[in-house]
Amino acid sequence: DFDSPVDTASMSLSIASPASAVRPSIACLSRRRPVGRSSRSQLRVEAASVKVTITPSDGGESITTTVDTASVLRTVILDTGAQLYGGMDRLMNCGGMGNCGTCLVDVVEGADLLSEQTEAELRKVKAGKLKEGWRMSCQCLVGGDAAPEGAELSVVVRPKK
Protein backbone atom coordinates (compact mmCIF):
# COMPACT_ATOMS: atom_id res chain seq x y z
CA ASP A 1 0.00 0.00 0.00
CA PHE A 2 1.09 3.61 -0.54
CA ASP A 3 1.15 4.64 3.12
CA SER A 4 3.80 2.15 4.24
CA PRO A 5 7.45 3.31 4.40
CA VAL A 6 9.80 2.25 1.62
CA ASP A 7 13.21 0.78 2.43
CA THR A 8 15.35 2.66 -0.09
CA ALA A 9 18.59 1.18 1.24
CA SER A 10 17.77 -2.18 -0.26
CA MET A 11 16.71 -0.77 -3.64
CA SER A 12 19.12 -0.70 -6.58
CA LEU A 13 19.03 0.14 -10.24
CA SER A 14 21.30 -1.48 -12.76
CA ILE A 15 21.61 -0.74 -16.43
CA ALA A 16 23.33 -3.38 -18.50
CA SER A 17 25.18 -2.46 -21.64
CA PRO A 18 27.80 -4.40 -23.57
CA ALA A 19 31.33 -3.17 -22.90
CA SER A 20 31.99 -2.90 -26.63
CA ALA A 21 29.26 -0.26 -26.94
CA VAL A 22 31.14 2.12 -24.65
CA ARG A 23 33.98 3.87 -26.45
CA PRO A 24 35.25 6.98 -24.66
CA SER A 25 36.98 9.55 -26.81
CA ILE A 26 40.52 10.62 -26.05
CA ALA A 27 39.11 13.87 -24.68
CA CYS A 28 37.34 12.08 -21.88
CA LEU A 29 40.14 9.69 -20.90
CA SER A 30 41.36 12.11 -18.27
CA ARG A 31 37.92 12.75 -16.81
CA ARG A 32 35.80 9.61 -16.82
CA ARG A 33 36.26 6.23 -15.22
CA PRO A 34 36.19 3.15 -17.45
CA VAL A 35 32.79 1.46 -17.44
CA GLY A 36 32.53 -1.67 -15.34
CA ARG A 37 35.35 -0.86 -12.95
CA SER A 38 35.24 0.29 -9.39
CA SER A 39 35.59 3.98 -8.59
CA ARG A 40 39.09 3.37 -7.24
CA SER A 41 40.53 1.80 -10.38
CA GLN A 42 42.22 3.90 -13.04
CA LEU A 43 42.79 3.42 -16.74
CA ARG A 44 46.50 2.71 -17.07
CA VAL A 45 48.35 1.91 -20.27
CA GLU A 46 51.94 0.75 -20.03
CA ALA A 47 54.40 2.91 -21.93
CA ALA A 48 58.06 3.72 -22.23
CA SER A 49 59.25 6.76 -20.33
CA VAL A 50 58.93 10.01 -22.32
CA LYS A 51 60.64 13.27 -21.32
CA VAL A 52 58.26 16.21 -21.88
CA THR A 53 59.57 19.78 -22.04
CA ILE A 54 56.96 22.53 -21.75
CA THR A 55 57.97 26.06 -22.76
CA PRO A 56 55.74 29.15 -22.40
CA SER A 57 55.29 31.19 -25.59
CA ASP A 58 56.42 34.36 -23.80
CA GLY A 59 59.92 32.91 -23.46
CA GLY A 60 59.64 32.05 -19.77
CA GLU A 61 61.44 29.21 -18.07
CA SER A 62 60.83 25.71 -19.46
CA ILE A 63 59.44 22.93 -17.28
CA THR A 64 60.52 19.33 -17.80
CA THR A 65 58.67 16.25 -16.59
CA THR A 66 58.68 12.54 -17.33
CA VAL A 67 55.64 10.55 -18.43
CA ASP A 68 55.77 6.84 -17.55
CA THR A 69 52.28 5.82 -18.70
CA ALA A 70 50.24 6.95 -21.70
CA SER A 71 48.67 10.23 -20.59
CA VAL A 72 46.56 13.04 -22.01
CA LEU A 73 48.96 15.89 -22.81
CA ARG A 74 46.65 18.51 -21.24
CA THR A 75 46.78 16.65 -17.93
CA VAL A 76 50.56 16.36 -18.10
CA ILE A 77 50.92 20.11 -18.69
CA LEU A 78 48.47 21.13 -15.96
CA ASP A 79 50.05 18.72 -13.46
CA THR A 80 53.39 20.54 -13.85
CA GLY A 81 51.80 23.87 -12.95
CA ALA A 82 52.54 25.37 -16.38
CA GLN A 83 50.07 28.00 -17.57
CA LEU A 84 48.23 26.36 -20.44
CA TYR A 85 45.46 28.94 -20.54
CA GLY A 86 45.71 32.72 -20.61
CA GLY A 87 43.26 35.41 -19.58
CA MET A 88 39.61 34.41 -19.54
CA ASP A 89 40.46 31.02 -21.04
CA ARG A 90 41.43 29.93 -17.54
CA LEU A 91 37.76 30.15 -16.60
CA MET A 92 36.02 29.66 -19.93
CA ASN A 93 37.73 26.56 -21.37
CA CYS A 94 35.77 23.37 -22.06
CA GLY A 95 37.65 21.31 -19.45
CA GLY A 96 39.37 19.05 -21.95
CA MET A 97 36.39 17.94 -24.02
CA GLY A 98 37.77 19.17 -27.37
CA ASN A 99 35.21 21.92 -27.96
CA CYS A 100 36.93 25.26 -27.41
CA GLY A 101 40.45 24.98 -28.84
CA THR A 102 42.05 27.05 -26.06
CA CYS A 103 44.56 24.35 -25.06
CA LEU A 104 46.64 24.63 -28.24
CA VAL A 105 50.31 23.70 -28.12
CA ASP A 106 52.96 23.99 -30.79
CA VAL A 107 54.79 20.66 -31.04
CA VAL A 108 58.45 21.55 -31.55
CA GLU A 109 59.90 18.04 -31.22
CA GLY A 110 58.48 14.52 -30.95
CA ALA A 111 55.19 14.85 -32.84
CA ASP A 112 55.44 11.12 -33.61
CA LEU A 113 55.13 10.40 -29.87
CA LEU A 114 51.56 11.76 -29.84
CA SER A 115 48.41 9.91 -30.81
CA GLU A 116 46.77 10.60 -34.17
CA GLN A 117 44.59 13.67 -34.59
CA THR A 118 41.02 13.22 -33.39
CA GLU A 119 37.82 14.31 -35.12
CA ALA A 120 37.74 17.44 -32.94
CA GLU A 121 41.22 18.42 -34.13
CA LEU A 122 40.42 17.67 -37.75
CA ARG A 123 37.39 19.99 -37.51
CA LYS A 124 39.68 22.78 -36.20
CA VAL A 125 42.14 22.14 -39.07
CA LYS A 126 39.32 22.35 -41.60
CA ALA A 127 38.11 25.62 -40.02
CA GLY A 128 41.66 27.04 -40.22
CA LYS A 129 42.04 27.32 -36.45
CA LEU A 130 44.78 24.72 -36.05
CA LYS A 131 48.05 25.43 -37.85
CA GLU A 132 50.52 22.79 -38.97
CA GLY A 133 52.46 21.46 -35.99
CA TRP A 134 49.82 22.59 -33.48
CA ARG A 135 47.77 20.15 -31.44
CA MET A 136 44.90 20.44 -28.98
CA SER A 137 46.55 19.14 -25.82
CA CYS A 138 43.26 17.71 -24.54
CA GLN A 139 42.96 15.52 -27.61
CA CYS A 140 46.30 13.76 -27.72
CA LEU A 141 47.99 11.07 -25.72
CA VAL A 142 51.71 11.19 -25.10
CA GLY A 143 53.58 7.94 -24.70
CA GLY A 144 52.20 4.50 -25.33
CA ASP A 145 53.53 1.13 -26.37
CA ALA A 146 55.23 2.52 -29.49
CA ALA A 147 57.22 5.19 -27.63
CA PRO A 148 60.93 4.33 -27.67
CA GLU A 149 62.83 4.48 -24.39
CA GLY A 150 64.40 7.90 -23.84
CA ALA A 151 62.00 9.64 -26.23
CA GLU A 152 61.58 13.41 -25.91
CA LEU A 153 58.60 15.66 -26.60
CA SER A 154 58.92 19.44 -26.62
CA VAL A 155 55.89 21.75 -26.79
CA VAL A 156 55.25 25.49 -26.55
CA VAL A 157 52.08 26.35 -24.61
CA ARG A 158 49.80 29.20 -25.61
CA PRO A 159 51.44 29.69 -29.01
CA LYS A 160 51.02 33.15 -30.46
CA LYS A 161 48.40 33.26 -33.21
C-alpha positions in Angstrom: 0.0 0.0 0.0 1.1 3.6 -0.5 1.1 4.6 3.1 3.8 2.1 4.2 7.5 3.3 4.4 9.8 2.3 1.6 13.2 0.8 2.4 15.4 2.7 -0.1 18.6 1.2 1.2 17.8 -2.2 -0.3 16.7 -0.8 -3.6 19.1 -0.7 -6.6 19.0 0.1 -10.2 21.3 -1.5 -12.8 21.6 -0.7 -16.4 23.3 -3.4 -18.5 25.2 -2.5 -21.6 27.8 -4.4 -23.6 31.3 -3.2 -22.9 32.0 -2.9 -26.6 29.3 -0.3 -26.9 31.1 2.1 -24.7 34.0 3.9 -26.4 35.3 7.0 -24.7 37.0 9.6 -26.8 40.5 10.6 -26.1 39.1 13.9 -24.7 37.3 12.1 -21.9 40.1 9.7 -20.9 41.4 12.1 -18.3 37.9 12.8 -16.8 35.8 9.6 -16.8 36.3 6.2 -15.2 36.2 3.2 -17.4 32.8 1.5 -17.4 32.5 -1.7 -15.3 35.4 -0.9 -13.0 35.2 0.3 -9.4 35.6 4.0 -8.6 39.1 3.4 -7.2 40.5 1.8 -10.4 42.2 3.9 -13.0 42.8 3.4 -16.7 46.5 2.7 -17.1 48.3 1.9 -20.3 51.9 0.7 -20.0 54.4 2.9 -21.9 58.1 3.7 -22.2 59.3 6.8 -20.3 58.9 10.0 -22.3 60.6 13.3 -21.3 58.3 16.2 -21.9 59.6 19.8 -22.0 57.0 22.5 -21.7 58.0 26.1 -22.8 55.7 29.2 -22.4 55.3 31.2 -25.6 56.4 34.4 -23.8 59.9 32.9 -23.5 59.6 32.1 -19.8 61.4 29.2 -18.1 60.8 25.7 -19.5 59.4 22.9 -17.3 60.5 19.3 -17.8 58.7 16.2 -16.6 58.7 12.5 -17.3 55.6 10.5 -18.4 55.8 6.8 -17.5 52.3 5.8 -18.7 50.2 6.9 -21.7 48.7 10.2 -20.6 46.6 13.0 -22.0 49.0 15.9 -22.8 46.7 18.5 -21.2 46.8 16.7 -17.9 50.6 16.4 -18.1 50.9 20.1 -18.7 48.5 21.1 -16.0 50.0 18.7 -13.5 53.4 20.5 -13.8 51.8 23.9 -13.0 52.5 25.4 -16.4 50.1 28.0 -17.6 48.2 26.4 -20.4 45.5 28.9 -20.5 45.7 32.7 -20.6 43.3 35.4 -19.6 39.6 34.4 -19.5 40.5 31.0 -21.0 41.4 29.9 -17.5 37.8 30.1 -16.6 36.0 29.7 -19.9 37.7 26.6 -21.4 35.8 23.4 -22.1 37.6 21.3 -19.4 39.4 19.1 -22.0 36.4 17.9 -24.0 37.8 19.2 -27.4 35.2 21.9 -28.0 36.9 25.3 -27.4 40.4 25.0 -28.8 42.0 27.0 -26.1 44.6 24.4 -25.1 46.6 24.6 -28.2 50.3 23.7 -28.1 53.0 24.0 -30.8 54.8 20.7 -31.0 58.5 21.5 -31.5 59.9 18.0 -31.2 58.5 14.5 -30.9 55.2 14.8 -32.8 55.4 11.1 -33.6 55.1 10.4 -29.9 51.6 11.8 -29.8 48.4 9.9 -30.8 46.8 10.6 -34.2 44.6 13.7 -34.6 41.0 13.2 -33.4 37.8 14.3 -35.1 37.7 17.4 -32.9 41.2 18.4 -34.1 40.4 17.7 -37.8 37.4 20.0 -37.5 39.7 22.8 -36.2 42.1 22.1 -39.1 39.3 22.4 -41.6 38.1 25.6 -40.0 41.7 27.0 -40.2 42.0 27.3 -36.4 44.8 24.7 -36.1 48.1 25.4 -37.8 50.5 22.8 -39.0 52.5 21.5 -36.0 49.8 22.6 -33.5 47.8 20.2 -31.4 44.9 20.4 -29.0 46.6 19.1 -25.8 43.3 17.7 -24.5 43.0 15.5 -27.6 46.3 13.8 -27.7 48.0 11.1 -25.7 51.7 11.2 -25.1 53.6 7.9 -24.7 52.2 4.5 -25.3 53.5 1.1 -26.4 55.2 2.5 -29.5 57.2 5.2 -27.6 60.9 4.3 -27.7 62.8 4.5 -24.4 64.4 7.9 -23.8 62.0 9.6 -26.2 61.6 13.4 -25.9 58.6 15.7 -26.6 58.9 19.4 -26.6 55.9 21.8 -26.8 55.2 25.5 -26.6 52.1 26.4 -24.6 49.8 29.2 -25.6 51.4 29.7 -29.0 51.0 33.2 -30.5 48.4 33.3 -33.2 
